[in-house]
Amino acid sequence: MTEKGLSLRAHLLEDLLLLIGAFVSVLGSHRPVPPRIVALHVPSPAVAGDSAVLRCGYELGGETLYAVKWYRNAAEFYRYVPASRTPIKTFLQAGIDVDVSKSEKSSVYLRNLSLESFGNYTCQVSTDKPYFRCVQTTRHLVVVVPPWDGPVLMEEKSDYELGDNVSILCNSGKSKPAPELKWYINGQLVDISIGVAFRPPTVFPTRGSEGFSDWVKRYNPKLSHRACPALFLDDLNLLNNLFLFQQSSRIRFAPGAFCS
């Protein structure tokens, strides 16, 4: 082969390599962005007996949606497959009651939450051919049972003399988790490490391993002129002021008691 023929062949090979490189570059530029979950909303804490809407926001990046699946503690309870004859399918699970009429591809409506509804909820999104990708995110759901009513204050007697010890019992209603109880006298928070007898919460078992807690506190201060007259206020706080109840009791003094 002549030198001119070799040179022409080399140029043709170089042009072919450049064309292949350009073609690969074009293919790469049109490759879909991988799908991703941009937001997962699981309303927590939730109240037993209420409803909750689980929302899963996702981007497919140009790919085709194959399915959206929901899991509670790794067990599937909801599936949405748009190409299926029946797109929505549910699976029985204790504590899970799905309202299909209010659920769709990016949200699930749960009715009648119970203590068994708590756990880790996962939204899983998968795409169809040719890539068959899958992404998922998990959030935790806490279910609480607030007390049916506020705390109850009980006194051992109604009238006191200055210098007497006052014994007041506070009993909160059953709840889950157990509430935090605080004492106030005339609007001032009491140091619970002084003059407080406390009985740990009693757990009342229900079905499964869950339960309610009933908290009892007794406060035994000694009356002084600074606490006369005294207004005892008990504050029940469940989950950082999500539920707040108060109950007050005013101490009365016997006739002739001296207040300065």
C-alpha positions as YAML, in Angstrom:
chain: A
units: angstrom
residues:
- id: 1
  name: MET
  ca: [0.00, 0.00, 0.00]
- id: 2
  name: THR
  ca: [1.33, 3.43, -0.94]
- id: 3
  name: GLU
  ca: [2.15, 6.13, 1.59]
- id: 4
  name: LYS
  ca: [-0.82, 8.17, 0.36]
- id: 5
  name: GLY
  ca: [-3.18, 5.22, 0.93]
- id: 6
  name: LEU
  ca: [-1.86, 4.69, 4.45]
- id: 7
  name: SER
  ca: [-2.38, 8.36, 5.27]
- id: 8
  name: LEU
  ca: [-5.95, 8.28, 3.95]
- id: 9
  name: ARG
  ca: [-6.69, 5.15, 5.97]
- id: 10
  name: ALA
  ca: [-5.31, 6.76, 9.14]
- id: 11
  name: HIS
  ca: [-7.51, 9.83, 8.62]
- id: 12
  name: LEU
  ca: [-10.58, 7.67, 8.09]
- id: 13
  name: LEU
  ca: [-9.85, 5.73, 11.28]
- id: 14
  name: GLU
  ca: [-9.39, 8.95, 13.22]
- id: 15
  name: ASP
  ca: [-12.69, 10.32, 11.89]
- id: 16
  name: LEU
  ca: [-14.43, 7.09, 12.84]
- id: 17
  name: LEU
  ca: [-13.09, 7.25, 16.41]
- id: 18
  name: LEU
  ca: [-14.24, 10.85, 16.73]
- id: 19
  name: LEU
  ca: [-17.71, 9.89, 15.45]
- id: 20
  name: ILE
  ca: [-17.96, 7.00, 17.97]
- id: 21
  name: GLY
  ca: [-16.87, 9.31, 20.79]
- id: 22
  name: ALA
  ca: [-19.48, 11.90, 19.85]
- id: 23
  name: PHE
  ca: [-22.19, 9.22, 19.68]
- id: 24
  name: VAL
  ca: [-21.29, 7.88, 23.13]
- id: 25
  name: SER
  ca: [-21.28, 11.43, 24.48]
- id: 26
  name: VAL
  ca: [-24.78, 12.06, 23.08]
- id: 27
  name: LEU
  ca: [-26.05, 8.82, 24.62]
- id: 28
  name: GLY
  ca: [-24.55, 9.75, 27.97]
- id: 29
  name: SER
  ca: [-26.12, 13.20, 27.91]
- id: 30
  name: HIS
  ca: [-29.58, 11.65, 27.45]
- id: 31
  name: ARG
  ca: [-29.16, 9.05, 30.22]
- id: 32
  name: PRO
  ca: [-31.95, 9.64, 32.76]
- id: 33
  name: VAL
  ca: [-31.10, 11.09, 36.16]
- id: 34
  name: PRO
  ca: [-31.51, 8.36, 38.80]
- id: 35
  name: PRO
  ca: [-34.84, 8.50, 40.67]
- id: 36
  name: ARG
  ca: [-34.82, 9.83, 44.22]
- id: 37
  name: ILE
  ca: [-37.15, 10.41, 47.14]
- id: 38
  name: VAL
  ca: [-37.24, 14.11, 47.93]
- id: 39
  name: ALA
  ca: [-39.54, 14.06, 50.99]
- id: 40
  name: LEU
  ca: [-41.14, 11.50, 53.30]
- id: 41
  name: HIS
  ca: [-43.76, 12.80, 55.73]
- id: 42
  name: VAL
  ca: [-44.86, 10.56, 58.60]
- id: 43
  name: PRO
  ca: [-46.84, 12.61, 61.18]
- id: 44
  name: SER
  ca: [-45.33, 11.73, 64.55]
- id: 45
  name: PRO
  ca: [-46.42, 11.64, 67.29]
- id: 46
  name: ALA
  ca: [-49.96, 10.63, 66.36]
- id: 47
  name: VAL
  ca: [-52.90, 10.09, 68.70]
- id: 48
  name: ALA
  ca: [-54.52, 6.67, 69.02]
- id: 49
  name: GLY
  ca: [-57.93, 6.68, 67.34]
- id: 50
  name: ASP
  ca: [-56.99, 9.46, 64.90]
- id: 51
  name: SER
  ca: [-56.12, 9.19, 61.20]
- id: 52
  name: ALA
  ca: [-52.78, 9.93, 59.55]
- id: 53
  name: VAL
  ca: [-51.67, 10.63, 55.99]
- id: 54
  name: LEU
  ca: [-48.26, 9.28, 54.96]
- id: 55
  name: ARG
  ca: [-46.79, 11.24, 52.05]
- id: 56
  name: CYS
  ca: [-43.88, 10.22, 49.82]
- id: 57
  name: GLY
  ca: [-42.54, 12.80, 47.37]
- id: 58
  name: TYR
  ca: [-40.26, 11.45, 44.65]
- id: 59
  name: GLU
  ca: [-38.68, 12.34, 41.31]
- id: 60
  name: LEU
  ca: [-38.29, 9.70, 38.58]
- id: 61
  name: GLY
  ca: [-35.62, 11.53, 36.57]
- id: 62
  name: GLY
  ca: [-37.26, 10.74, 33.24]
- id: 63
  name: GLU
  ca: [-37.72, 7.04, 33.97]
- id: 64
  name: THR
  ca: [-41.03, 5.19, 34.08]
- id: 65
  name: LEU
  ca: [-42.65, 4.39, 37.41]
- id: 66
  name: TYR
  ca: [-43.09, 0.70, 38.08]
- id: 67
  name: ALA
  ca: [-44.32, 0.63, 41.69]
- id: 68
  name: VAL
  ca: [-44.57, 2.50, 44.97]
- id: 69
  name: LYS
  ca: [-44.57, 0.23, 48.02]
- id: 70
  name: TRP
  ca: [-45.06, 1.01, 51.71]
- id: 71
  name: TYR
  ca: [-43.65, -1.09, 54.56]
- id: 72
  name: ARG
  ca: [-44.12, -1.02, 58.32]
- id: 73
  name: ASN
  ca: [-41.19, -2.69, 60.11]
- id: 74
  name: ALA
  ca: [-40.09, -4.38, 56.83]
- id: 75
  name: ALA
  ca: [-43.57, -5.86, 56.18]
- id: 76
  name: GLU
  ca: [-45.38, -4.55, 53.09]
- id: 77
  name: PHE
  ca: [-48.89, -3.19, 53.65]
- id: 78
  name: TYR
  ca: [-49.56, -1.02, 50.56]
- id: 79
  name: ARG
  ca: [-48.61, -1.26, 46.89]
- id: 80
  name: TYR
  ca: [-49.32, 1.02, 43.92]
- id: 81
  name: VAL
  ca: [-48.54, -0.32, 40.43]
- id: 82
  name: PRO
  ca: [-49.91, 2.04, 37.72]
- id: 83
  name: ALA
  ca: [-49.64, -0.55, 34.93]
- id: 84
  name: SER
  ca: [-51.66, -3.12, 36.86]
- id: 85
  name: ARG
  ca: [-55.35, -3.77, 36.19]
- id: 86
  name: THR
  ca: [-55.91, -2.99, 39.89]
- id: 87
  name: PRO
  ca: [-53.26, -0.35, 40.67]
- id: 88
  name: ILE
  ca: [-53.75, -0.36, 44.46]
- id: 89
  name: LYS
  ca: [-53.29, -3.44, 46.60]
- id: 90
  name: THR
  ca: [-53.21, -3.68, 50.41]
- id: 91
  name: PHE
  ca: [-51.90, -6.38, 52.74]
- id: 92
  name: LEU
  ca: [-53.36, -7.13, 56.17]
- id: 93
  name: GLN
  ca: [-51.25, -6.09, 59.12]
- id: 94
  name: ALA
  ca: [-52.11, -5.49, 62.78]
- id: 95
  name: GLY
  ca: [-52.50, -1.78, 63.50]
- id: 96
  name: ILE
  ca: [-52.77, -0.88, 59.80]
- id: 97
  name: ASP
  ca: [-56.15, 0.22, 58.41]
- id: 98
  name: VAL
  ca: [-55.77, 1.76, 54.93]
- id: 99
  name: ASP
  ca: [-58.54, 3.87, 53.40]
- id: 100
  name: VAL
  ca: [-58.02, 2.99, 49.74]
- id: 101
  name: SER
  ca: [-60.45, 5.71, 48.56]
- id: 102
  name: LYS
  ca: [-58.12, 8.37, 50.01]
- id: 103
  name: SER
  ca: [-54.82, 6.78, 49.00]
- id: 104
  name: GLU
  ca: [-52.91, 7.06, 45.72]
- id: 105
  name: LYS
  ca: [-49.44, 6.92, 44.16]
- id: 106
  name: SER
  ca: [-47.73, 9.29, 46.59]
- id: 107
  name: SER
  ca: [-49.81, 9.07, 49.80]
- id: 108
  name: VAL
  ca: [-51.46, 6.52, 52.07]
- id: 109
  name: TYR
  ca: [-54.37, 7.33, 54.38]
- id: 110
  name: LEU
  ca: [-54.37, 5.36, 57.65]
- id: 111
  name: ARG
  ca: [-57.55, 5.18, 59.76]
- id: 112
  name: ASN
  ca: [-58.09, 4.32, 63.42]
- id: 113
  name: LEU
  ca: [-54.48, 4.40, 64.61]
- id: 114
  name: SER
  ca: [-53.72, 2.22, 67.62]
- id: 115
  name: LEU
  ca: [-50.72, 1.45, 69.81]
- id: 116
  name: GLU
  ca: [-49.92, -1.34, 67.35]
- id: 117
  name: SER
  ca: [-49.54, 1.24, 64.56]
- id: 118
  name: PHE
  ca: [-46.18, 2.49, 65.83]
- id: 119
  name: GLY
  ca: [-42.98, 1.53, 64.04]
- id: 120
  name: ASN
  ca: [-40.68, 2.32, 61.12]
- id: 121
  name: TYR
  ca: [-42.51, 3.26, 57.89]
- id: 122
  name: THR
  ca: [-40.66, 2.92, 54.58]
- id: 123
  name: CYS
  ca: [-41.58, 4.32, 51.17]
- id: 124
  name: GLN
  ca: [-39.97, 2.40, 48.30]
- id: 125
  name: VAL
  ca: [-40.07, 3.65, 44.70]
- id: 126
  name: SER
  ca: [-38.98, 1.48, 41.77]
- id: 127
  name: THR
  ca: [-38.77, 2.22, 38.03]
- id: 128
  name: ASP
  ca: [-39.52, 0.06, 35.01]
- id: 129
  name: LYS
  ca: [-37.25, -1.14, 32.19]
- id: 130
  name: PRO
  ca: [-34.63, -0.56, 30.99]
- id: 131
  name: TYR
  ca: [-32.99, 0.55, 34.27]
- id: 132
  name: PHE
  ca: [-35.10, -1.10, 37.02]
- id: 133
  name: ARG
  ca: [-33.82, 1.18, 39.77]
- id: 134
  name: CYS
  ca: [-35.11, 1.26, 43.36]
- id: 135
  name: VAL
  ca: [-34.84, 3.89, 46.12]
- id: 136
  name: GLN
  ca: [-36.37, 4.04, 49.60]
- id: 137
  name: THR
  ca: [-36.51, 6.13, 52.78]
- id: 138
  name: THR
  ca: [-37.73, 5.35, 56.30]
- id: 139
  name: ARG
  ca: [-39.33, 7.40, 59.10]
- id: 140
  name: HIS
  ca: [-40.52, 6.42, 62.60]
- id: 141
  name: LEU
  ca: [-44.11, 6.78, 63.81]
- id: 142
  name: VAL
  ca: [-44.93, 7.15, 67.52]
- id: 143
  name: VAL
  ca: [-48.51, 6.65, 68.69]
- id: 144
  name: VAL
  ca: [-49.58, 8.16, 72.02]
- id: 145
  name: VAL
  ca: [-52.62, 7.88, 74.26]
- id: 146
  name: PRO
  ca: [-53.24, 11.11, 76.19]
- id: 147
  name: PRO
  ca: [-54.92, 11.01, 79.61]
- id: 148
  name: TRP
  ca: [-58.69, 11.03, 79.46]
- id: 149
  name: ASP
  ca: [-58.77, 14.02, 81.82]
- id: 150
  name: GLY
  ca: [-56.47, 16.28, 83.82]
- id: 151
  name: PRO
  ca: [-54.67, 15.41, 87.06]
- id: 152
  name: VAL
  ca: [-56.66, 15.10, 90.28]
- id: 153
  name: LEU
  ca: [-55.44, 16.74, 93.50]
- id: 154
  name: MET
  ca: [-56.49, 15.24, 96.83]
- id: 155
  name: GLU
  ca: [-55.79, 16.69, 100.29]
- id: 156
  name: GLU
  ca: [-55.67, 14.77, 103.54]
- id: 157
  name: LYS
  ca: [-57.49, 17.62, 105.29]
- id: 158
  name: SER
  ca: [-58.96, 20.97, 104.31]
- id: 159
  name: ASP
  ca: [-57.77, 23.35, 107.09]
- id: 160
  name: TYR
  ca: [-54.20, 23.98, 108.23]
- id: 161
  name: GLU
  ca: [-52.30, 26.03, 110.82]
- id: 162
  name: LEU
  ca: [-49.05, 27.82, 110.06]
- id: 163
  name: GLY
  ca: [-46.18, 25.40, 110.56]
- id: 164
  name: ASP
  ca: [-48.28, 22.37, 109.61]
- id: 165
  name: ASN
  ca: [-47.09, 19.88, 107.05]
- id: 166
  name: VAL
  ca: [-49.37, 19.78, 104.03]
- id: 167
  name: SER
  ca: [-49.92, 16.49, 102.26]
- id: 168
  name: ILE
  ca: [-51.38, 16.70, 98.78]
- id: 169
  name: LEU
  ca: [-51.74, 13.76, 96.43]
- id: 170
  name: CYS
  ca: [-51.80, 14.19, 92.65]
- id: 171
  name: ASN
  ca: [-53.09, 11.36, 90.51]
- id: 172
  name: SER
  ca: [-52.88, 11.57, 86.74]
- id: 173
  name: GLY
  ca: [-55.00, 9.55, 84.34]
- id: 174
  name: LYS
  ca: [-53.75, 6.55, 82.42]
- id: 175
  name: SER
  ca: [-51.70, 7.44, 79.36]
- id: 176
  name: LYS
  ca: [-48.90, 6.33, 77.08]
- id: 177
  name: PRO
  ca: [-46.20, 7.39, 77.49]
- id: 178
  name: ALA
  ca: [-46.30, 8.29, 81.17]
- id: 179
  name: PRO
  ca: [-46.68, 12.08, 81.61]
- id: 180
  name: GLU
  ca: [-44.37, 14.47, 83.40]
- id: 181
  name: LEU
  ca: [-45.90, 16.03, 86.53]
- id: 182
  name: LYS
  ca: [-44.83, 19.40, 87.96]
- id: 183
  name: TRP
  ca: [-45.88, 21.28, 91.08]
- id: 184
  name: TYR
  ca: [-46.37, 25.04, 91.41]
- id: 185
  name: ILE
  ca: [-47.11, 27.09, 94.54]
- id: 186
  name: ASN
  ca: [-48.49, 30.55, 93.87]
- id: 187
  name: GLY
  ca: [-47.19, 30.37, 90.34]
- id: 188
  name: GLN
  ca: [-43.67, 29.28, 91.31]
- id: 189
  name: LEU
  ca: [-42.27, 25.96, 90.13]
- id: 190
  name: VAL
  ca: [-41.48, 23.67, 93.07]
- id: 191
  name: ASP
  ca: [-38.13, 21.91, 93.36]
- id: 192
  name: ILE
  ca: [-39.30, 18.30, 93.30]
- id: 193
  name: SER
  ca: [-36.16, 17.16, 95.12]
- id: 194
  name: ILE
  ca: [-37.46, 18.85, 98.28]
- id: 195
  name: GLY
  ca: [-40.39, 17.37, 100.17]
- id: 196
  name: VAL
  ca: [-41.75, 15.17, 97.42]
- id: 197
  name: ALA
  ca: [-42.62, 11.51, 97.82]
- id: 198
  name: PHE
  ca: [-42.93, 9.89, 94.41]
- id: 199
  name: ARG
  ca: [-44.32, 6.51, 93.46]
- id: 200
  name: PRO
  ca: [-43.03, 5.18, 90.12]
- id: 201
  name: PRO
  ca: [-45.58, 4.74, 87.33]
- id: 202
  name: THR
  ca: [-47.71, 1.63, 87.35]
- id: 203
  name: VAL
  ca: [-47.96, -0.11, 84.00]
- id: 204
  name: PHE
  ca: [-51.33, -1.57, 83.09]
- id: 205
  name: PRO
  ca: [-50.68, -4.19, 80.37]
- id: 206
  name: THR
  ca: [-52.93, -4.38, 77.33]
- id: 207
  name: ARG
  ca: [-52.83, -6.67, 74.30]
- id: 208
  name: GLY
  ca: [-49.29, -7.24, 73.18]
- id: 209
  name: SER
  ca: [-46.36, -5.59, 74.95]
- id: 210
  name: GLU
  ca: [-47.88, -2.12, 75.11]
- id: 211
  name: GLY
  ca: [-49.43, -0.51, 78.16]
- id: 212
  name: PHE
  ca: [-50.66, 2.61, 79.89]
- id: 213
  name: SER
  ca: [-49.03, 4.42, 82.77]
- id: 214
  name: ASP
  ca: [-50.70, 5.88, 85.83]
- id: 215
  name: TRP
  ca: [-48.54, 8.39, 87.72]
- id: 216
  name: VAL
  ca: [-49.02, 9.40, 91.34]
- id: 217
  name: LYS
  ca: [-47.15, 12.16, 93.19]
- id: 218
  name: ARG
  ca: [-47.41, 13.31, 96.78]
- id: 219
  name: TYR
  ca: [-46.13, 16.70, 97.92]
- id: 220
  name: ASN
  ca: [-45.42, 17.35, 101.59]
- id: 221
  name: PRO
  ca: [-44.32, 20.96, 102.16]
- id: 222
  name: LYS
  ca: [-44.29, 22.78, 105.53]
- id: 223
  name: LEU
  ca: [-46.43, 25.92, 105.52]
- id: 224
  name: SER
  ca: [-44.78, 29.27, 106.24]
- id: 225
  name: HIS
  ca: [-45.93, 32.86, 106.02]
- id: 226
  name: ARG
  ca: [-44.53, 32.99, 102.48]
- id: 227
  name: ALA
  ca: [-46.96, 30.29, 101.39]
- id: 228
  name: CYS
  ca: [-49.98, 31.85, 103.08]
- id: 229
  name: PRO
  ca: [-52.43, 31.67, 101.40]
- id: 230
  name: ALA
  ca: [-51.14, 28.89, 99.16]
- id: 231
  name: LEU
  ca: [-52.43, 27.85, 95.78]
- id: 232
  name: PHE
  ca: [-51.09, 24.47, 94.69]
- id: 233
  name: LEU
  ca: [-51.10, 23.88, 90.96]
- id: 234
  name: ASP
  ca: [-50.27, 20.58, 89.34]
- id: 235
  name: ASP
  ca: [-49.16, 20.58, 85.73]
- id: 236
  name: LEU
  ca: [-49.34, 17.41, 83.63]
- id: 237
  name: ASN
  ca: [-47.23, 17.48, 80.50]
- id: 238
  name: LEU
  ca: [-47.25, 14.71, 77.89]
- id: 239
  name: LEU
  ca: [-44.68, 14.81, 75.09]
- id: 240
  name: ASN
  ca: [-43.33, 18.35, 75.33]
- id: 241
  name: ASN
  ca: [-46.59, 20.26, 75.68]
- id: 242
  name: LEU
  ca: [-48.37, 18.33, 72.95]
- id: 243
  name: PHE
  ca: [-50.98, 17.67, 75.63]
- id: 244
  name: LEU
  ca: [-51.10, 19.91, 78.68]
- id: 245
  name: PHE
  ca: [-53.49, 19.62, 81.62]
- id: 246
  name: GLN
  ca: [-53.59, 21.59, 84.88]
- id: 247
  name: GLN
  ca: [-55.40, 21.23, 88.18]
- id: 248
  name: SER
  ca: [-55.26, 23.58, 91.20]
- id: 249
  name: SER
  ca: [-56.15, 23.33, 94.91]
- id: 250
  name: ARG
  ca: [-56.22, 26.25, 97.37]
- id: 251
  name: ILE
  ca: [-55.12, 25.62, 100.95]
- id: 252
  name: ARG
  ca: [-57.39, 27.09, 103.64]
- id: 253
  name: PHE
  ca: [-56.24, 28.14, 107.10]
- id: 254
  name: ALA
  ca: [-58.09, 27.59, 110.35]
- id: 255
  name: PRO
  ca: [-59.69, 30.64, 112.03]
- id: 256
  name: GLY
  ca: [-57.07, 32.67, 113.89]
- id: 257
  name: ALA
  ca: [-54.18, 31.59, 111.68]
- id: 258
  name: PHE
  ca: [-51.74, 34.46, 111.23]
- id: 259
  name: CYS
  ca: [-50.40, 35.41, 107.80]
- id: 260
  name: SER
  ca: [-47.72, 38.08, 107.49]
...
